[in-house]
Amino acid sequence: MAAAAATVPSPATSFPSTTRKATVLSLRVSRRFKVAASAAASPGPDPSPAFKSVTAFAPATVANLGPGFDFLGCAVADASLSLGDTVTATLDPSLPPGTVAIAGITSPSRPHLADRLSRDPLRNCAGIAAAAALQALGVRSHAVSLRLAKGLPLGSGLGSSAASAAAAAKAVDALFGSLLYRDDLVLAGLESEKAVSGFHADNIAPAILGGFVLVRSYEPFHLMPLPCPPALRLHFVLVTPDFEAPTSKMRAALPKHVAIKHHVRNSSQAAALVAAVLQGDAGVIGSAMSSDGIVEPTRAPLIPGMVAVKAAALEAGALGCTISGAGPTAVAVIEGAEKGEEIARRMVDAFLSVGKLKATATIAQLDRAGARVISTSSLE
């Protein structure tokens, strides 16, 4: 088992590490997080552990939601909680105090995936977020080992890195009594996101908070959860082709300049989407999601069959369809689950017939809870 310093590094990679080096708790993190951490962590004694171990789950997320590039997102999950990641954080007296280690990684539905993820906590999304949470808590006398169960594929556009980070931050916080504020948890997760996909919170914020979230600003840091009426039965048809779309590649394709008319239209559609969420208007949510005129047109051609998949979803009765995050997952929105299977079949068929890609489909619902503790082990 590799024990490494709880130091937030620069870029994450996916190769395994055999390093056992441990150093002091010295986090090189963003100024935003230092401000939050200094406010959250008391200068006094370490917080006492509340449990021996904690297991937390964090759901998948759909970022951008069409016109809301980098500032809108929502959490989605299925009833079995397979659409997300799970992290178990355990007090580990065998490690140097103030450090984090990755004790194991599994991927029940994709066994090969575990081998692609680093067990070096400084190069693993869960490890980075756990280290950041330890600093925010002011933990110096205890060490934590993590076990990560990946339910999400890499490079899918479903917030895979954010789910690992959110579950780890939540588990570590709960291990020491759930002392962190909401924003501190998000900022801890952002340290991980920054290492793999850039400093943007449209995945990590809904992964932790649940529901729809608007990222208003970073200076100052301001998140706005968007409560929608409980009666809204919003479901999502998520169709993921056998095709990896690295966030870096999909960001490189974005236009460097945007015409004012396109900016105005996208702004109006994003505003309509926010209003529709608050009002519980599924029809407008769907049509606004389908109306991105800036990002989707540049990314869709990079995902074989995406244009045809969107057309197939709308023809089958979806209220709207767009690319989830950076892709390649296509997300269609429906009210209720009745049409879900037929829409999913049409979308899968379109990926195969037009894009020559096999695809898998999941029908999920809006996850209003976000990251949550699912089990604990008491102190002996």
N, C-alpha and C positions, 0 to 999 in steps of 0.2 A: 504494500500500500504506500503510495507516494505522499509524503508530508511536505508541504511547501509553505512559504510565507504567505500570510494573508495580505498580500500586496497586489493591488489592482494594476495589471500590466497593460501594455499596449498590445496590438492586434492579436486576436485569438486565432489559433490554428486547430487542426483536427488530428494531429499526430499524437501517439501515446508518449508519455514521459515516464522515465524510471528514476527521476530525481528524488532524493530524500532530504535535500538541504532545507533547513528551517532558519528563518531570520526573524528579526523583531517586527512587531506590528507597525509598519510604516507605510501608509497608503498614499500613493501618488494619484490623487483624484481631482476632479474638477473643482473649481472654486465654489460652484453652486452647492455641491455635495458637502464640502468642508463647512460651509455656513450652516447647513441643515444639521450635519453631524455634531457640530460644536454646540448647537442649541439643544439637541436631543440627549447627548451623552453628558451625564453629570460629572463634575471633577472629583467626586468622592469615590467610595469603594465600587468595585464591579457590581453589576446587578447579579443577584443570586439566581441560579438556574431554577426554573419552575418544573421541569420535567427531565427525565433521562434522555428521552428521544421524542421527536415530533415528526409526523408525516403530514405534508401539505400538498395539495393539488392546485394547479393553475390551469385555466382553460386556454383553448386556442383563441386567436383573435383575428378579426378582419379589419385591417388598417386601410385608411384612405376613404373607404366607402364611396368610391367614385370621385367626386369633386373635392373631397376633403383631404387632399394630399398632405401628409405629415402632421395633420392636426385633428383628424377625426378617426375614431375606431370604436369597435365594440367587441365584447367577449361572446363566444359561442361554445356550446358543449352539448354532448349527447347524454342520455340518461345513465349510461354505464360509466361515465367519466373516462372513457378511453380516448376522447378527443382533447388531449392535454398532457401535461407532464406532472410527475409526482416526485417529490424529493423528501427523503428522510434525513433529518439532522440529528446526530447523536453526540452527546458529550463523550470526549475521548481522552482519558487521562494519559494515554500512551504517547500523545503528541505534545510538542512544546506548547506552552500556554500562548494564546493569542493567534493560533494558526488554524488553517482549514486544510482538510485532506479529502480527496475523492476516494471513498472506500470501494465503490463499485458502480458500474453503469450497465443497465439492461434495456432492452427494447423488445418487449414481448411480441409485438406484431411484425417487427422488422429486425430479426436477430443480427443481421449484418451491420445495422446502423451503430450498434454499441462500439464496434471496433473502430469506427471513424472518429469517435469523440475522445479528446484528450482526457487523461486522468490527472494531469497537472492542473491544480485548482486555479492557477494563474492564467490558464489557457482554456478554461471551461466556463461557460456562461453561469452555471450554478455556483461554481467556486468563486468567481469574481463577485457575484451578488452577495454571497454569504459573507465574504470578507468585508464588503462594504457595510453590510448590516451589523457585523461585529463592531466595526469602528463606530457606527452611529450609536450603538448601544453602550459603547465604552467598555467592552469586554477585554480584559487583559490577562485574566487568571485562568481562563478555560480555553480548551481547544475543541473543535467540532469536526467530525467526519460526516461526509455526505454520501448517500446512495441515491442515484438518479435513475428513474424509470422513464424512458422516452416513449411517449405515445404519439408524438408528432414527427413527421419526416422532416429532413433538413431541406432548406431552400424551397419550401412549398408555398410560401405566402400566407401561412397560417400562424405566424408568430412563434415559431419553434424556439428560437433563442429567448424570446421574452417569457415564454411559459416556464422554461428551466430557471430563469433568473427570478421570476415572480414566486415560484414555489420555494426556491431556496431562501429568498429573503423572508418570506412568510414563516417558513419552518424555523429559521434561526431566531427571528423575533419572538415567536411563540415559545421557543425553548427557554427564553429568559423572561417570560411573563408578559409578552405582547405590550411592550413599552413604547414602540415607535409610532409616530403619527403617520397618517396616510401618505403624506408627501415624502416622508423619509424613506418609506418602503419603495415608493416609485423611484426616488433618486438612487437608492441602492441598486435597483434593477437597471437603471439607466447607465450606471457605470459599466455593467455588462454589455448592454446594447451598444454603447459607444465603441466598445472593442471590436464588435462584429459587423455593425450595420450603420453606425452613426448616432449622433446624439438627438434622437427624436423619440417621443413618448407615445406615439399613437398605437403601439402594440403593448408596451409594458404598463401603461396606465389602465387600460381596460382589463388586462390580465390580472391586475391586482385589485382594482375597484369593482370590476364587473360592469355589465350594461354598456351604454354608450357614454363616451367621454370626449370632451372637447379640450384640446391642449391650447389654452389661450396664449401663454407666453412662457418663456424661460427666464427672462430678466424683467421683473421678478417671476419666479416659478409659480404658475397659476393653472390649475386643472379645474375644469367645470364638468362634473357628472351631469348627464342629461336624463333625468327620470322620465320614463314613458309610462303611460297608464297600465296598471296591472292586467287589464282586460285584453291588451294587445297581444295576440297570439302569433308573434313574429317567428318564422322559421327560415332557415337558410339551407339551400342545397349547395353543398360544397363538392366540387368535382375536381380531383387532382390527377393530372396526367402523369405518366411515367417520363418526367422531364424536369430537370432541375434548373431553376432560374436564380442564380446568385444575385443578391441584392445589389452588389457593386456593379454588376453588368447592367442590371435594369436601371440603375440610377444614371449610369453613363449615357444611356439612350435618351435621357430627358432633354427637351429643347432648352437652349441657352437664352432664348428670347421668346416672349409671349406677346401676341398682339393684344391691344387694350380691349378689343371687343371680346376676345376669348377669355380674358381675365374677368371682365364684367359678367359674362355668362356663367363662368364657373363659380364666381362668388355668389351669384344669385341662386345657383343650384345648391351650393353648400348651405346657404342660409335657409333655403326651403327644406333641406334635409333636417337641419336642426329643429326648425319649427314643426315639421311633421313628426319627429320623434317625440317632442313634448306634447303634441296634440294626439298622438296615437294614430296617425293617418298612414296606414300601411301602403296605400296606393301612391302617395306622394313620396314616401321613403323609397319605394322601388323605382319610380320614374326619375327621382333626383340621382339615385345611385347610378342609373344608366346614362346620365347626361354629362359625364366628364368629357370635355373637349380638348384637354391639354395633355394629360399623362397617359390615359388609356390608348389614344390613337397612336402614340409612339411605342408603347410596350406591346400592344396586342399582336403586331406583325412578328414579334420575336418569339411568340408562343404559338407553335404550329396548331392551326385549327381554331384559335380563340375567337376570331370574328364569327365563324360558323357556329360555334358553341353558344355564343351570346344570342345569336339569331334563333337557334333552336330552343333555347330556354324561354325566350319571349313568345315564340310561336306556340309553345306548349302551355302557356298560361302564367308564366312567372311575372311578378309585378315589376321586376327589374333584374339586371344582371351586369356584373362588372368583374374586373380582376381583383382578387383578394390580395392586398398588399402589393408586393413586387411580382406576384405570380409564382408559379404558373396556375395555381388554383383559380377556377372560375367560381364565383359565388352568385347564386340567384336567390332572390328574396320572395317569400310567399307568406300569406296569412293562413295559419293552420297548416297541418301536414298532409292534407288529403291529396293534393296534386304532386306531392314531393317525389314519389317513386316514378311517376311518368316523366316529370321534368328531368329527373336525374338520368333516366334511361336515354332520353333524347340527347342530353348533353354528352353522356358517355359515347353514344353512337357517333355524334358529330366529331368528337376528338379522334375517334378511330377512322372514320370515313374520310375526313378532310385533313386532319393533322397527322394521320398514321400513328397515333399514340394510344396505347392502352391507358385507361383511366379508372379510378375508383371513386365512388360517390358516397357521401355521408349526409344524412338529413339531421341537422342540429337545430337547436332553439337558442334564443337569446339567453345568455348566462348572466343573471342579475347579481350573482354572489361574488364572482371573481375568485382570487386565491383564497383558499380556506384550509383550515386544519381538519384532517379526516381521521387521525388517530394520535394517541399519545401513550407514552410509557412513563410510569411514575418513578420518581427517585427512590432508591432503596434506602 
